[in-house]
Amino acid sequence: MVYGFMLLLLAGLCQGSFGLGYKKYPPFSWAAFWGVYCVCCIIISGGFAAALTGNIGILPMIAERGAAYWLTPILCGAVWGLSAIGFSKGITMIGMSLVYGISMGISTIIGSVTPMVISKTVPSGGSLFFFAMGLILTLLGVVLVTAAGVKRDGGAKGSALGIVLSVLSGLGSGMMNVGFTHTEDFGAAMLSKGAGSAAVSAFRWAPVLIGGCLAGALWCAAEMSSKKEWKTLTEKGAIKRCGVLFCVAIVWYAALLLYGLSSEMLGSLGSTAGWILFNALALIISVGWGLKTGEWKGHKKGMLFAGCGVLIAAWIFTALA
């Protein structure tokens, strides 16, 4: 259990930090930037899953489940992949901290409650109380952080589109965990065949991430074709930007892989309560980066710090569930 929380802390650190790589994308156009990023993510997630599961005879296990079984995580991934476009564009419109606030709040609800309802694993007694309090406090913390961001922007004037995109991003992000949770029984079957926890986490994420990144890459290819932006991939500095994006993709993938590992260690609520903890910590980390990068320079931060305090309380309550 202790190791599970340690991994979750590392996962939240990675999740709250990878957005730093989204703030700049020259010499690429936005579509070229996001398309290259999606390709990097496909290579990393697919390659890692294949490398870790190569010795356990995974193909017969996949075929045994049938195509319908795998359609759910792939479609959940596709929904996330398209909504993630809003996450990237939202950061350039309204800043990292505000986008994280809106997106993480909605993602927390969708990603924690929906899997419980689908699998009928709603906790009871004291666990339900602590889980509910953790969720409520997380949402309250998100509201405070978001309100502080809106106030910082003078009432969010001119950023309505950024807020809408952030909401859509949160909805799609929550669907990621729905797709991941769907394959929990397959993960148990992998463990029974001798697979390690890292292999289980990597493979359970693979259909979600590949489905999402493929959807994102196709969107970007269409946009680049319509705007005649393919040439930006050959401009000076393109190779360096590709290297940066590959590193960002590794940090992002590490966040999800570590979350998957921790969910295996945290018991029956690992992929539900764990999702709340994961997002709450990521939001705190992203706020810290927002402060460091100057997004809050010259602005009052009392409400922002209050929101972070509430998120820390949410962490404690959820951990007790």
N, C-alpha and C positions, 0 to 999 in steps of 0.2 A: 504493500500500500504506500509506504514512504517513497519507494522508488518511483511509483506511479505519479505521485505529486511532483517529484523532482523533474521527471520527464515532461509533465504538464507545464511546469514553470519555464523550461527551456522552449517548449512549443509556443507558449504565449509570447516569449521574448522574440522568437523568430517571426511570429505572425504580426506582432506589432511593429516590426522593423522593416519588413521587405518593401513596404510602400514608399520608402525613401527613394527606391530606384525608379519610381514612376514620375517623379517631379520634373525630370528633364528627358528629352528624347531626340534632340538634334544629333546628327544630320537627317535622321529619319523623319518622315511624316508620321502622324499619330498612328495611322493604319499599319505602316511598315514596322514601327516600333512594337505595336501590340502583336502583330503577326509573327515577328521573329521571336517574341517572348513566348507565344503559344507553342511554337515549334520546339523551342528549348525545353518547355515543360513536358511536351510529349516524349521527347528523347529521354529526359531524366526519369520521369515516372515509369514509362514503359521499359526502359533499360534496367532500371533498378529492380523492378518487379521480376523481370525475366531472369536476371542474374541470381536473385535470391531463391527463386522457385524452380530452378532448372533441374534439381536432383530429386524431386518428390513425385514425378509423374502427374503434373498438373493438368495436362490436356484431357485425359479421360475423365477427370473430376469435373472439368468445365463442361464437357459434352453431356455428362450425366444429368446436369441441372437443366439443360435445354435453353433454347434461345430466349424464351419468354422471361426466364429468371434474370438474365443479364440485361434485358431491355430496361428494367427499372433504374439501375444505377447509371446506365449510359444516358438515358433521358434526363435523369436528375442532373447529371454532369452537363448535358447540353444546355439546360435551363441556366445553370450557373455560368457556363461559358459565355452565353450571350449577355447575361446581366453583369458579368465582370467587366464588360466594356464600359458600362456606366460607372463602375468603381474607378477605373483608370481616368476617364474623362472628368469625373467629378472632382478628383484631387486637383487637377489643373484649374478648375473653376472656383472651388470654394475652400480649398486647403485640406491638408491631411487629417487634422484633428476632427473637423466637422464631418467629413466623409466617413471616417472610422466610427464616429459616434452614431450616426444614423444607420449605417450599414450593419455594424455589429449588434446594435439593439434589436433590429428586426431579425437578423440572423440567429440571435440567441433564442428568440421565441420559436421561430420555425424549426430550427435545428434541434431543440431540446424537447419541445412538447409533441411535435408531429410523430417522431419515432415511437414515443411512449404510447400514443393513441393507437398507432397502427399495430404495434406488437402487443398491446394490452398489458404493459408492464408498469402501470402507474404505481408509485410507491404508496405505502400506507403508514398510519401512525406517525411517529416522530420523524421518520425519513421524509414523509410527505410535507410535514410542517417546515423542516429545514430546506427542502427543495423549493417549496413555494416562496419562502422568505428570500432565499438566494436569488430566485428569478425576479421577484418584485424589486428587491434592492438593486439588482443589476439594471433593470429597466429604469429605476429612479436615477441611478448614477448616469446612465446614458442620457436621460432627459436633461440633467444638470449640465453635463459636458456639452451637449448639443445646444442648449440654451445659451451657455457661455460663448460658444462659437458664433451663434446668430447675433448675439449682442456685440461681439467683437467686430462683426461685419456690418454693423449699423443697421440691424434688422434684416440682414441677408438680402439687401437690395441687389437686384441684378444677378442673383444666384439661384433663382427658382428652378432652373433646369438642372443645376448641380444637385439640388436637394432631391428632385424627382429621380435622377439617375442613381443617387445614393440609396433611395428607398428600394428601387428595383434590384440594386446590387445586394441589399440585405436579404430580400426574398430569395434570390438565386443562391446566395451563399448558404442560407439555411437548408436549401434542397441538397446541397453537397452532403450534409450529414445524414439526410434521409437516405440518400443512395448508399452511403457508407454503412449505415446501420442495417440496411436491407440484406447485406451479405454476411451478417454476423454468424449465421449458421454455417456458411461455407468456411469462414475462418476457423470455426471449431473443428470442422472436418479436416482442414489442413493441419491443425495441431495434432489431431489423432494420427496423421500420416507421418509425423515427425518433423513438420515444418517449424522453424523458429518464429518467435513473436514478430521480429522485423520483417520476415518474409510474408507473414499473414497481413500485417499492416500495409506493406507495399502492394500486395496483390489486391486487397480489398479496395484500395484507393485507385488502382489502375483503371478500371472501366469508367469510374466517375471522372477522373482527371483527363484521360484521353478523349472521352466523349465531349467534355467541356472545352478542352483546348482545340480539338478539331473543329468544333462549331465556331470558336473564336477566330481560328486561322482562316476558315472559309469566308467568314464575314469580312475580315481584313483584306483578303485577296480580292473580293468583289469591290470593296471600296477603293483599293489601290488601282484596280483596273478602270473604274469609272472616273477617277480623278487623275489618272495617268501619273501615278506616284511610284511606280516600280523603280524608277531611276534613282530614287533616294537611297536605295540599298547599295549603290555603287559609289556614292559620294565620299569625300574625304572624311575620315573618322568613323566610317560605318563598321569596320572590323572591331575597333575599340568599343563601340556601343554594343555590338553583338556580345563581346566578352563580358561587359557589365550586365547585360540582360541574362546571360547564362548564370552568372553568380547570383543575381536576384532570384532567378528560378530555383536555384539550389536552396537558398534560404527559405523561400516559400514552401518548397517541397519538404524540407526538413521540419517545418512547423507541422504540416499535416501528418508526416510519418511519425513524429514524436507524439502527436496527439493520439494517433492510432495505437501506438505502443502503450501509452498511458491508459487508454480506455480498456485495454485487455487486463491491466493490473488493478484497476479500480473497482472491479466487480460488476454487478448487474446494472448499476447506474453510470458506468464508466462512459458510455457514449451519449448520455443525456445530461446528467449533472456535470460530467466532464466538459461538455460543449459550452455550458454556462461559464465554467471556470476559465476555459480556453479563451473565450471572447472577452470576458471581463479583464483578464490580465493583458490581453492584446491591446485593449482600449487604453489601459493605463500606460503601457509602453509607448503607444502612438502619441498620447498626449505629451509624454516626456520628450519625444522627438520633435513634436510641434513646438515646444518651448525652446529646445536647443537650436532649431533651425530658424528661429525668429518670427514664427507665425503669430506669437502673442506679444511681441515687443511693443511697449507703450500702451498695452491694454490691461484692464483689471482682471485678476485671475482668481478672486475669491470663490466664485461659483464653480470655476474649473476645478480648484483644489477640493471643494466640497464634494463634487461629483466623484473625484478619485477616491476620497475617503469612504463614500458610500459603496463604491465598487470593491474596496478592500473588505468592508463588512460583508458584502455579498459573497465574496470568496470564502470567508470564514463559515457563514451559514451553509453554503452549498457543500463545502468540504465535510461538514458534519452529517450531511444526508447519507 
